[in-house]
Amino acid sequence: MSYVGGEPQQVAYVSVKYQEEPRAYRSTAEVMSDEDLRRQAIEDAIRQIDGWKARFSHLQELADVFKAVDRAKRRLAS
């Protein structure tokens, strides 16, 4: 989340691929209110985080971040 003038700003659009439809941008409100689209957005984010983790896993200073990501992934899997 970014901040403008001290206020949190939400991303307006999220790129998701839903069922047989091509990947497209949808409003964040639509994605967060639809269970399937929300799950897709979360899965996309996890794939991106896993890539980031693979690139930076050698940095011990980020170990707590990696642990938090792993905990979140376990919660989502259950």
C-alpha positions as CSV (number, residue, x, y, z in Angstrom):
1,M,0.0,0.0,0.0
2,S,1.3,3.4,-0.8
3,Y,0.7,6.7,1.1
4,V,-0.2,10.1,-0.4
5,G,-0.2,13.0,2.0
6,G,-0.1,10.5,4.9
7,E,-3.2,8.7,3.8
8,P,-3.2,5.1,2.6
9,Q,-3.9,4.6,-1.1
10,Q,-5.4,1.4,-2.5
11,V,-4.4,0.0,-5.8
12,A,-7.3,0.7,-8.2
13,Y,-6.9,-2.2,-10.6
14,V,-5.5,-5.8,-10.3
15,S,-4.5,-8.0,-13.2
16,V,-6.1,-11.4,-12.9
17,K,-6.8,-14.4,-15.2
18,Y,-10.2,-15.9,-14.5
19,Q,-11.3,-19.3,-15.9
20,E,-11.1,-19.3,-19.7
21,E,-11.0,-15.5,-20.0
22,P,-7.7,-13.8,-21.0
23,R,-5.8,-12.0,-18.3
24,A,-7.3,-8.5,-17.7
25,Y,-7.3,-5.7,-15.3
26,R,-10.3,-5.6,-13.0
27,S,-11.2,-3.1,-10.3
28,T,-9.7,-4.0,-6.9
29,A,-13.2,-3.7,-5.3
30,E,-14.5,-6.3,-7.8
31,V,-11.6,-8.7,-7.2
32,M,-11.7,-8.4,-3.4
33,S,-15.5,-9.0,-3.4
34,D,-15.4,-12.1,-5.6
35,E,-14.1,-15.3,-3.8
36,D,-12.6,-16.8,-7.0
37,L,-11.0,-13.6,-8.3
38,R,-9.6,-12.8,-4.8
39,R,-8.1,-16.3,-4.6
40,Q,-6.5,-15.8,-8.1
41,A,-5.0,-12.4,-7.0
42,I,-3.6,-14.0,-3.9
43,E,-2.1,-16.9,-5.8
44,D,-0.5,-14.5,-8.3
45,A,0.9,-12.5,-5.4
46,I,2.4,-15.6,-3.8
47,R,4.0,-16.6,-7.1
48,Q,5.6,-13.2,-7.3
49,I,6.7,-13.4,-3.6
50,D,8.2,-16.8,-4.2
51,G,10.3,-15.4,-7.0
52,W,11.4,-12.5,-4.9
53,K,12.3,-14.9,-2.1
54,A,14.3,-17.1,-4.4
55,R,16.4,-14.1,-5.5
56,F,17.0,-12.7,-2.1
57,S,17.0,-15.8,0.2
58,H,20.8,-15.3,0.8
59,L,20.1,-12.1,2.8
60,Q,19.8,-13.1,6.4
61,E,18.4,-9.7,7.2
62,L,15.2,-10.7,5.5
63,A,14.8,-14.1,7.3
64,D,11.8,-12.8,9.3
65,V,10.1,-11.6,6.2
66,F,10.5,-15.0,4.6
67,K,9.1,-16.7,7.8
68,A,6.1,-14.5,7.7
69,V,5.5,-15.3,4.0
70,D,5.7,-19.0,4.8
71,R,3.2,-18.7,7.7
72,A,0.8,-16.8,5.4
73,K,1.1,-19.5,2.7
74,R,0.4,-22.2,5.3
75,R,-2.7,-20.4,6.5
76,L,-4.0,-20.0,2.9
77,A,-3.3,-23.7,2.1
78,S,-5.5,-24.8,5.1
